[in-house]
Structure formats: structure tokens, C-alpha cells
Amino acid sequence: MKGLETCLTVEFFSSRGVPVPKSLREWLQNAAYLAKTRNSEEERCRYERWAVGKVEDAMRSPGGVTAFNWSGLSPVMPHNAPERELILLSHNNVVKPAPPTVDYRLAIYMECVRRTPAEVHPFIKQVFDKIDMDVASGRRRYESLTFMEVLQMAQELQRVYQQQLSVAPALRCVNPRAMGHADDARTKLIEKISNGVGEKTHRSDQEAGKPPKSRRVESHRHGDYGGDELIAEEIASTRRFFQDLVSRDAPVAVPPTFVGKSQELERNYSRYEPTAEDIRPRSVLVKALEFVTSKAKEKESSSDALAAYRYLNEQLKGMRQDLRVQNIVDEFAVEVYEKHALICLELADIGEFNQCQASLKKLYEGLPSAAKTSISDFFCYRLAYLSLGGQHDAFATELILYTTACSSENKELKGPSAHIKRKDVRWTLKLCSACEGGDCFTMIRSLAVLPPGMHPLVKIYLQRCRLRWLRELLVGVRGLVSVRFVIACLGFLPVHTTLRDAEGEKGEFWLDGSLEKARQAFKDFFETIKFQLPPDCSFDKEIKRNYERRLNKWEQPGGDVVERVDAIALFKCVEAYITYLGTRRDARLDSAD
């Protein structure tokens, strides 16, 4: 145990022929952590000798280290633990190291210089000048000084300095005598910052007993000062002070304007750093958008819609890269981001959609004329994305910002909030509440009046919602439950609506999009949770029965046969699959990805 080396490791005991089972490995990890919390090197060595002694006792016990119950042994050392000779440490030449001499001032100063930018280094030096004075007077110690304290003091000095620079041109018009000496002002400023951020110092009894100072009133213009010579000296001192600070600032290079030179109409996203020859200017991007859109329509007309979506996704992602590199922020950039976001929803690429909607939020704020854009639609998409993805804090923040902007005090709305439709927001909140509670009918009514992109967004999270609904449904159910009831509660049945044209026939709205997609989703759902349905169970039969019953035409000879399943077995399958999802951070029920 030399220096900071520890003997509470698997390698230490393995090299000495001691078997290290999993229980001992976990106990050694806890013991090594407790050893690091000791206040001194002597206490750490004493604790490690005690821990090694416990391992030697386990070696002498019946069954050895492997049979010893390490989970029942506390890694906390008793205060009266005796010292003894240890066999495992007999060849280690354990010597109590002498306390090292550390230059704490140099260490903290080098850390501050290493971790701060060059423009802050002059202020770091000024802070240490004041700290040296405090250490010399006994009010502070270098050992108790931290990097964050020094950084806060330096940042405060830099902030005040920048404020003084902003008013520096007006110094010539101000009475110089009212400014005082620059050196005295700088010293008082450093003392004020040091006392506010560092350790608080109390005034002595004599200082506390002094009467408050009264303001001196000049009886005449020049008073007892030395006339124009002293005024000129004060101006020169102040000017030298500001020039000295300005000279210490590191120059900041202005990044050059990046303009693309490529004339290609098609370009995929590149993971390498693009050059000017790879990037297309705005004029070419406008033509490229028309070209890739028309080409995607041709592919879609040839009964290959998925390939068209994938092609458009790759091309729009490349266009986004061109816009971002050239820092193009206008209505055309908004159009590209909006189209790509909707394409990502159709492809169920929630990660790319999140990038698009986050960028659109910033683009809307910097766009002067945003009345023609889909601000209201994408605000609703963002609310639904945050709610369905389990990001409740961000969801609450968005609502707070929106309600604050729409409060009675702000009657004249400005910015993106002025274009958000309150009706859409209300329906979005109803949709989020319905998805949380499993109210499929309200979900369908909300989707029927919300923007078209909301339906594919909900379908991305539909399987997770159904898992949560089914688990909550079966918590208090015992015995048998009908498959018909499960199908209805999970939203596999269509709902007849007349609010707008749905994807299904005869005004039927399907959460999954259509009958074929609902049939496949029903099959995939029960295969995913590994639950075997009865052999006579038919999804098409239940759909037909629901349709004819709505038309009062349902007639089943011999009585209505209802297929039932064991509720407890179904609940165990759902719970097992949700537990499996909990082991994957990318597939948890509360994950946003």
C-alpha cells in the first residue's frame, strides 16, 4: 500500500492464490470505496489491513473463501478493531508513508490556468493576488480553496470589466474627480468579490462600532484638489487601466462565411466534415427540392411508397446538412425541415423527427414572417412527442411557456406563440390524456381533427401504450377474460366517424391505419409478448361481428361463442415483456427514443 495504491483488488488476492468469487468481488468493491473516504493515509492503511485480515479469517474458516457468507459481513470497520500481523501483507514491506509536501497554491493555480480559456487568465492572476493577501493575513488557506471559487471570482471580475468597457467612451464627459483613482476602485472591487464568493469575514468590534461615514459635499468646484494637473493624472491613470485590460484579452477570430460550390441536385448525408465543393448553395437547394420531390412522386406512383419515403428521407437529410453548414435561416429552410419531419413520422424514425422539431423551434423564433408556416401543427407534435415519450418535465415547460405567452397580461401576442391555434392545443391535450388512460374513442376523435402528422406519431408509440393499458386492465382481473374484450380495450376495433375522411372504408377510423395493418398489429402484439391465443380465435371474425352488430344484423346460430383466455397467464406474459424492456434503455415504456 504505497501512496494511493490499494490492496483491495481482485488482482492483489489472485496473485497470492486466493480464489475470488463474485460475492467476495462485490465486498471488495464496497471496501475499496470506503477506504477512499478515509480522512488520512494512515487511516486508509489501517482500514485496508483490517479488510485483508477479514479475508484471511475467511480462508481459515470451513470451506474457505468460496463458502464464506460475504453478503452478511459488513464492510464497516469497528472503531476498536485490533492491529495484527497479516500473512498476505508480510512481503509487501508496508511502510507508513510520510505526509507529502504539496504546494496547494501552485496546484490550484495550474488547474485554473489549464481549465479556463486564455482570456480569463489575467483575471485569474488578479484573483490570486487578492488570495495571497488573505492567506498572509490568516483569513484564508490554500488547502480550502477550490477551482469553482476562483472561477466565480474571475468571472465576476470579467463581467464588471466588460460593463466598464461599454461605458468607457463616456468617461471623457464625466467629472474625473467623481470616478476616484482607478487602482483604488480595482482593489475595492476585488475585495468585494472575494468576500462575496469566498469565506465570509466578520468585522472586528472596533470596525463594527465606528459611526457611518457621511457624504462629503464640495463647497466649490475645485475644492482642495490640485487643479488641472491632478485631473489630468486621474484621466491618464484610468486610461492606462482600461488599455491594460484590453491588451490582455485574447483576439477572437471571426469564422469565415461558408458558401457551397456544388451544383449537384442529389446528395446524401455525409458523416465526414463537408467541404465547399460538397455543399450546395441556396439557389441549387431550391432546384434540388423540386427535383427530389418530383422523383419521389414518380416512385410512389409505381406502387413503391416505402422506397419513395426512404429516398426522400436521405435527400432531405443531406439538404438539412447543407443548410446548417451555411447557416441559412429563412422560409425555405423551414420548409425543408417541416417536410423532413413529416417523412420521418411516416418512416417511424422518431430520432430524426426529434432533431427536426427541435431545429424548427429555433427557426420559428428567428423568422420574421412566420405566418405561412405550420407553427401550430409542430407545436402540437412537440407536445404529443414529449408526453408519449415520457418527457414530462419538458412537456410541462412547453405548456408553461405557452400559457404565459397567452395570459391576459400579454394581449398582443408576438413571435411563434401568436400563430398557435388554441383549438389544436386543447385537442392535443385531450389526446395525451386519452393515450395515458387508454380511452381509444377519445384518441380517435382527437386524431380526426388534429393535423395529419399526429396519426403516424401516435402509431409509433401505440404498442407501448397497449402494453401499459393491458397491464393496468389485468391487474385486478382473475379467472377468464374474453378475447373480444381485450381487442376492444386495446383499440384494435374501428370507430365510425363523420368528422373527416378516414383511411378505412365507410367512414371507419383505425388506430393502426387500416384493416390489414390492424390485423398484422394484433398478430404481432401477442407474438411479441409470447402469449398463445386459442386456435379458434379469429380477428376477422371479431371485426365482422362488430360491424354487423352495429348494423343490427348479427345472428349466430346456436348462440354466440366467445373465446376466452386466462387473465393471470396473460398478465404474467405482459409483465415479463415489460420487465425485459426495462433492461433496454432504448426500449423502455418511458423512453423517448
FISE-78334 format. One record per residue: x, y, z of N, C-alpha, C in turn. Coordinates in steps of 0.1 Angstrom, whole numbers, plus 5000, padded with zeros to 4 digits. Layout:
BEGIN
XYZXYZXYZ...
END
This chain:
BEGIN
500849885000500050005000500950125000501550154989502350274988501650384981501750504987501050614981499550594981498950604969497550594968497150454963498150354962497850224957497050144968496150064963495349994973495549844970495349764981495449614980494149554980493049634980491649574980491249554966491949484958491649454944491649304941490949264931490949124927492349074923493149164916494449124912495349094924495249174934496049154946495849014952494648974954494348844960494648734950494348754937494548644928496048614926496848724927498348694926498848624938498148614949498648544961497848414962497148364952496548234952495248234959494548344962493348344969492148344958491248244959490148254949489248364952488748434942487848554944486548524937485548474945484248454939483548584937482348584931481548704929481148784941480848704952480448774964481648844971482748784970483948854975484348974967484148964954484449074945483649194948482349174951481449284954481849344968482249254977482549304990483849384989484849344981486049424979485749554973484849564963484449694957483949794968483049744976482549834987483649874997484549775000485549815009486549915003486849894990487749984984487150124983485850134982485150264982485250334996485050255006485150305020486550345023487550275017488950315020489250455015488650485003488950614997488350735005487350695014486650805021487350835034488450765037489250795049489850935049490050995060490551135061492051145059492751045062494251045061494750915055496050925051496650805046496850695056497050735069497250645080495950565082494850635082493550575085493250475073493550515061493350425049494050295050495350305054496250185055495650095067495250155078494650075089493450005084492550075077491350015072491649895062492649915053492949805044493549685051494349715061494849595069493749525076492749595081491649525087490849445077490649495064489949425054490649305049492049315048492849195044492749095055492749135068492549045079491248965078490149035074488948965073489048855062489748885051489948775041490748665046491748685054492548575060491648495069490848555077489948485086489048395078488548445066487648365058488448245052489748265049490548155044490648035054490648075067490847975077489547905081488347965077487047915081486747785072485847705077485447575069484947615056485447555046485047585032485847685025486647765033487447865027486647995022487348065013486748195009485448175001485448064993484248044985483048014992483147945004481947915012481548025022482348125023482148225033480948315029480148355038478948445035479448595035479848635024480448775023479248875023478048835019476948935019476548965033476848875043476448905057477548975065478749005059479849075065479749225061479649305071479649455069481049505066481249585055482549645052482949755061482149795071482449905080483349845091484549915093485449865104485049925117485049835127484749885141485849975146485450065155486450165160487450105168487249985174488149925183488849805177488949805163489549685156490949675160491449555164492849535169493749535157495049575159496149555149496749425151497149355139497749225140498649205128499449105128500349075117499548995106499749035094498948975083499948895074499448775070500348695061500348745047499248785042499148835028499948965026500249035037500949165036502449155041502849025044504149015050505249045041505049025027506049055017505849185010504949265016504649395009505449515014506249495025507049595031506149725033505149705041504249815043504849915052505050035047505650145054504750255054504550315065503650435066504350545059503750595048504450695040504350835048505450905046505451035052504551125044503851215052502951305045503651395035503151385022503851465011503651615013504651675009504651825009504051874995502851934996502151974984502052124983502452174972502252324970500852344965499952364975498552384971498252504963499052604965498852724957499152704942500352644940500752614926499752514920499252414928498352314922497052374917496452464926495152524922495352624911496552694911496752794901496952724887497652614887497852544874496552484869495752434879494452384875493552494869493552604875492752714869493252764856494552764854495052804841494752704830494852574834494552464825493152454821492252484830490752464827490052584823490652694822490052824818490552874804489852944796490352994784491353104786492053144776493253234777492753374781491553414777491153554780490753564795490653454802490353474817491553464825492753434820493953424827494353544834494253664828494653794836493753814848492453774847491653794859491953684870492353564865492853464875494053514883494953584876496153634883495753744893494853834889494353934899493653874911492853764909492253694920493253634929494353574924495353514932496153614940496353734934496953844942496153874954494853884953494053904965494053794975494053664969494053554978495453544986496553584979497853584986497753674998497153794996496953885008496153825019495053755015494253695026494953585033495753505026496553405032497553465042498253565037499253635046498653685058497453735058496753795070496053685078496053555073495453445081493953435079493353495070491953485067491553375058492553315051492253205042493453115041493152985036494152885034494052835020495252805015495252745001494552615001494652535012494052395012492552405010491952505015490452515014489952575001490852624993490552694980490152594970489052624963488552534952488652604938488552524928488552584915487352664912486152624916484952694914484952834920485552844932485552974939486453064931487653024926488453104918487753144905487153054899486453074886485353174888484553164898483453264901484053404903485053414911485653544913486253604900486853524892487453574879486353614870485253534869484153564860483453694864483353714877482753844882483653964878484953944880485854054875485754084860485653974852485453984838484154054834483154024842481854084839481854234842482354264853482454414856483354484847484454414843485354484833484654504820483854414815483054434802482054544804481454554815480454664817481254804817482454804823483154934823483654964809483954864801484354884787483254954779482054904782480854954774480655104777481055154789480855294792482155374791483255314787484555384786484455504777483855504766483855624757483155744764482355724774481655834781482455894792483655834795484455884806484956024804485156064792485656204790484656304793483356274793482356364796481956364811482556284819482156274833483256344841482856404852483756464861484856364866486056384863487056284867487256264882486956364889487156354904486156264910484956254903483856164909484256014907485155984897485455854895486455794905487255884911488255834920489455774913490455724921491555664915491255524910491755494898491355364892491955244900493155264905493755154912493055124925492555224932491755204944490455134941489855184930488555114926488754974923489854944916490054804912490354714925491054764934491354694947490054674955489254774956487954754963487054654956487054654943486254564935486654424938487954394938488454254940488154214955488354304964487954274978486554234980485654314973484154294974483854154968484454124956484153994950484653874958485853894964486453784972485653764984485253864991484453845003483053785000482453814988481153764985481153624981482253574974482353434969483053344978484153394984484953304993484353305007485253285017484853275030484453415035483353415043482853545049483753585061484153705061484953755072484153855080484253845093483453935102484354045106483754165107484454285111484754275126485754335130486154335144485154435152485254425165484454515173484654655171485954695168486254835166485654885153485754795143485154845130483654845131483054755138481554755140481054875148481954925156481555035165481755175158482355175147482555305140481255365135481155495136479955565131479955555116478755555109478755555095479355685089479955665077480655785071479555865064479755995065478856095059479456135046478556165037478956205023479556355024480756365017481356495017480756575006480456695009479856795000480856894996481156904983482157004979481557144980482257234986481757374987481957454975482957414966483057484954483657384943483857434932484057344921485357264922486457324925487757264926488157214940487557274950487857234964489257244967489857134974491257134978492057054969491657014957492456934948493457024942494356964935495557034929495257084916494057114912493757174900493757084888494157144876494057064863495156954863496256974870497256864869496756734875496156744886495656624893494456564885493656644878492556594870493156514858494156574852494856504840495556374844496056374857496756254861495656144864494556174869493456074871492956024858492756114848492356064835493355964829494656004830495655914824495755784831495555784845495555654852494455564848493255624847492055544842492255494828492855574820493055524806494055414805495155424813496155314814495555184819494655204829493955084835493155004824492355074816491555014806492354964794493455034791494254984780495054854784495354854797496054734802495154614801493854624805492954514804492654474790492454574781492254544767493354464761494554504765495754434759495854294763495254254775495354114780494254024773493254084767492253994761492853924748492553794747492953724735492053764723492653784711491753814700490953694696489653724692488753624688488553624673488853514667488853514652487353504648487053574638485653574632485653464622484753364623484653254614484353304600484953254590484653294576483253244571482753324562481453284557481553164547480753064550480852944542479852944531480252934519479352924507479652804499478652724496478852604488479152634474479752534467480052544453479552434444478952334451478452214443477152254436477052194424475852214415474952084414475251984422474551854422473151874428472251804421470851814426470551704437471351604437471151494446472451474454472251464468473451444476472951384489473451274494473151204506473851274518473451244530474051304542475451244543476451324546477851284548478251294562478851194568479251194582480651254583481351274572482651344573482451494572483451564576483351714575483251764560482151824557482051864542482951984539483251984526484052094521483152184512483652294507482852384499482452324486483252224481482952154469481752054471481552014483480451924486479151984489479152114493477952174498477352254486476052254486475252324476474752454481474852564473474352694477472752694477472252804482470752804484470052794471470552864460469852854447469852714442470852634444470852494439469952414448469852444461469052374470467552384467467152504462465752524458465452434446466352424436466052344425466152194429467052164439467152024443465851974450465252064458464052024465462951994455462752074444461752044434462051914427463351884424463751764417463551644425463951634438463751514446462351494449461551604451460151584453459351514442459651564430459051504418459551364416460751334418461251194417460651104427460451154439459751074449458351044445457651134439456251114435456251014424457251004415457250904405457450764411458250754421458450624428457250584435456550684441455350654449454150604439454150664427453050624418453350484412454550434413454850304408454650204419453750224428453350134439454550094448455450194450456650174459456750284468455750304477455750424485456850424496457250304501458250294511459650334505459950294493461150334487461150484484460050544481459950684478460250764491459650714502459850784515461350774519461950654517463350644521464250734513463950734500464750824491464650964495463451014498463251154502463851174515463851084524464451094537465951124536466651044528468051064526468451194520467651234510467951364503467651484511466551484519466251594528467251604539467751494544468751494554470051564549470451534536471551594530471351744528470151784525469751924523469852004537469451934547469551994561470952014564471851924560473251944563473852064556473452084543473852204535473352334542472152334546471552454552472252484565472552384573473152404586474552454585475352404576476752444574476852584569475952624560475952764555475152864564474552814575473852894584472652974577471952894569470852954561469552944570468953054574467753064582466753154575465853084568464753164561463553064559462653114552461453024550461652904542462652904533463052784526463552674535464452714545464952624555463852564563462852644567461752594575460952494566460752514554460052424545460752284544462052294543462852164542462752084555462852154567462852084580461452034582460352104578459052054580458751934572459151934559458951814551459751694556460951714560461751604565461151554578460551634587459951584599458751504596457951534587456751454583457151324577458251324569458751204563459251114574459951164584460451084595459351014602458151084604457051024611456450904602456450924589455950814581456850694582458150714583459150604584459350564599458650624608458750584622460150604628460850714622462250744626462050864637461850824649461550924659462751004663463950954661465151024664465451144655465251114642465451224632464251324633463051274636461951374639462251464650462851414661463151494672464151604668465151574660466151674656465451784647464551734639463851834630462951934638462151874647461251964655462052054665463152004670464052094678464652204670465052184658465652284650464552384645463352324642462252414638461852514649461952474661461552564672462452684672463752664669464752784669464552864656464152794645463952864632462752954633461652904639460452984641460753114649461653104659461953224667462753324659463553284650464453374642463853414629462553374626461953404613461053524615461253634608460353754610458953724605458753674594457353644588457053504588456553454599456253304600454853274600454053354593452553334593452153214584453053194574452653084564453152944568453952944579454552814583453552744592453852614595453052524603453452534617453452654623453952664637452952594646451652614644450752544653450752394653450952344640451052194639452252134646453352194644454552134650454652164665453952264670453852284684453052164691452052134684451152014689451951884687452751874676453551754675454551744687455151854690456151854701455551824714454351874717453651834729453351684730452851634719452551494719453751404720454851444713456151374714456651364728456651484735457151484748456251404758454951414756454051334765454151184763454151144750454151004747455550944750456551024749457950974752458350974767457451024775457751024789458551144794458751244786459551364790458551464796458151434808457051514814457551654819458851664823459351794827459451884815459951834803459951924792458551954787457651864788456251884784455651994793455851994806455352094815455952234811457252234808457952354805457352424792457052344782456452394770455052454773454252384781452952444784453052564793454052574802454152694810454552814801455452794792455852904783454752944774453952854769452752884761451752964768451352904780450252974788450753114793452053124795452553254799452453354788452753314776452653404764451153434761450253344764448853364761448053424773448753464784448053524795447353654792446553694801445753814799446653944799447853934805448654054805449354074791449453964784450053974771448953964760448154064759447054064749447554054735448654124732449154134718450254034718449953914712451053814711451953844700453253814703454253834693455153704692455753684680456553564679455753444675456353324676455653204672454353174680454253224692453053194700451853254694451953364686450853424680450153344669450853244664450353164653449853024658449852994671449452874676447952874678447252774673445752764674445452694688444652764695444252714709443452594707442652584697441752464695442652344693443752354685444652234683445352204696445652294704446352264717445352194726444152234727443152164735442952024731442851994718442651864713443951774715445151844714446351774717446451724732446051814741446051774755445051664758443851664751442951554752443551424747444251434736444851314730445951264740446751344746447751294755447151234767446051294772445351234784444651104780444151094768443550964764444550854762445750884756446850794755447350744768447250824778447750784792446750694798445450724796444350644803443750534795444150524782443650414774442250434768441850564767440550604761440650604746440450494739440650484725439650564717438450574722437450654715437850804714438350854726438750994726440051014717440850914717442050924709441650944694440750864690440350864676439650994672438751044681438151174679439151284679440151274687441251384686442051374673442451254669443151234657442451284645441051274645440251314634440251464631440651544641440551684640441951754640442951674645444351724646445051714632446251784631446951774618447251634614447451614601447651474596448851404602449951484606451151414611450951354625449851394631449751344645449451194645448751134635448450994635449650904634450550934624451750844624452650864636452650984643453351004655452850914666451450904667450850824678451150674675451150634662451350494659452750444663453650534663455050494668455050444682454250514691454150474705452950384708452250344698450950264701451250134708452250064704452449934710452849954725453650054728453950074742452750114750451850194744450650234751449750114753449650024744448849904745449449814756450749804757451249724768450849774782450949914783450649974796449149954798448349974788446849954790446449814795447049714788446749574791447249544805448349594809448849564823447949624833447549744831446649814841445249744840444849694829443549634828443449494835444549424835444649284841445049284855445449394861445949394875444849334884443649374883442549334892441649224887442049164876441249064869441748924873440848834876441248694879440248604871440648484868439848394860440048414845438948404838438948414823438448544819439048594808438748724802438548694787437548754781437248734767438248804758438548744747439448804737438848924731437448914729436749034723436949154732436849134745437049244754438449304754439449224752440849264751441049344738440449294727440649364714439949504715438849514721438149644722438949744731439449694742440149784751441549824746442149754737443449784731443249864719442049894714441949984703442149924689441949794688442049724675440849744667439749774673438449784665438349924659437749934648437550074642436450144649436450274647435350364652434850444640433450444639432850514629432750664632433350744623433350884625433050964612432451074613432051164602432751294602433751304611434451434612435251464600435951364594436751384582436951244576437451244564437651114557438751044564438550924568439550844574440250754564441250674569441950594559441150464556440250424565439450304562438250334553437550234551436350244542435150284551434150334545432850364551432950454563433850544563434050634574434550574587435250464586435850394597437250444600437550474612438850524616439550414624440750374619441550274626442750334632443050294645444250354651445550304644445450184638446650124631446650174617445650244612445650294598444650224589444550094590443650024581443449884587442549804580442149674585443349584584444149584573445349494572446349524582446549654585447549694595447149654609445849674611445349634625445449484627445149404616445249254617446749214620447649284613449049244615449549294629449049414633449449464646448949374657447749324656447149224666447949104666448349044655449148924655450548954661451149064657452549094662452549124677451449184682451349214696451449094705450648994702450548874710451848784708452348794696453648724694454748784701454748914703455848984710455848954724454648944731454548914745454548764747454648684736454748534737453548474744452448514740451148454745450448384734450048264736449448174726447948194727447248244717445848264716445148134714443848114717443147994714443147964699443147844694443247814680441947864672440847874679439647914672439448064672440348144678440248284679440648344665439748424660439948494647439648644648440648714644440548864644439448914634439448854622438448894612437048864616436948754624435548714629435048824639435948874647435548974657435249104650436049134639435749264632434349254625434149134619432849114612431649124622431849064634430849064644430549204648431649284650431449424655430749504644431049484632430449564621428949524619428649394619427249354618426349394630427049384642426249424654425949574654426849654648426549794647425349814638425249734627424049744618422849654622422949604634421849514640421549394631422649334625422449224616423149094622423649104634424448994639423548884644423748764637422948644641423948524641424048464653424948354654424148224657424048134648423248014651423847934662423047884671423547814683424047894694423848034693424448114704425748174700426048284706427348354704428448284712429448234704430648164710431748274713432048284726433048384730434348314734435448354727436748294731437348364743437848284752438348344765439748294767440548364775441848334779442048354793443148294799443348304813444048444816443348524825443848654827445148654834445348564844446648564851447848524842447648424833448648394824449048504814447948574809448148694801448948804808448548824820449248934828450648894830451048774833452448734835453248754822452648724811453348744798453648894796452648984799452849124797453849174807453749134819454749184829456149134826456349014821457648964818458249044806457449074796457949154785458249294789457449354798457749494803459049494811459249384819460549374826461749364817461549284806462649274796462949414790461849494787462049624781462849714791462649694804463349774814464849754814465349634808466749614807467349684795466549744786467049814774466649954775467650044776467450184778466750244765466850184754466250234741464850184739464350094748463050034745462150034758462450124768461650124779460350194776459350174785458050234782458050384784459050434792459150574794460250644786460750564776461850614768461250704757462050804753461650894742462150854729462950754728463550714715462850594709
END
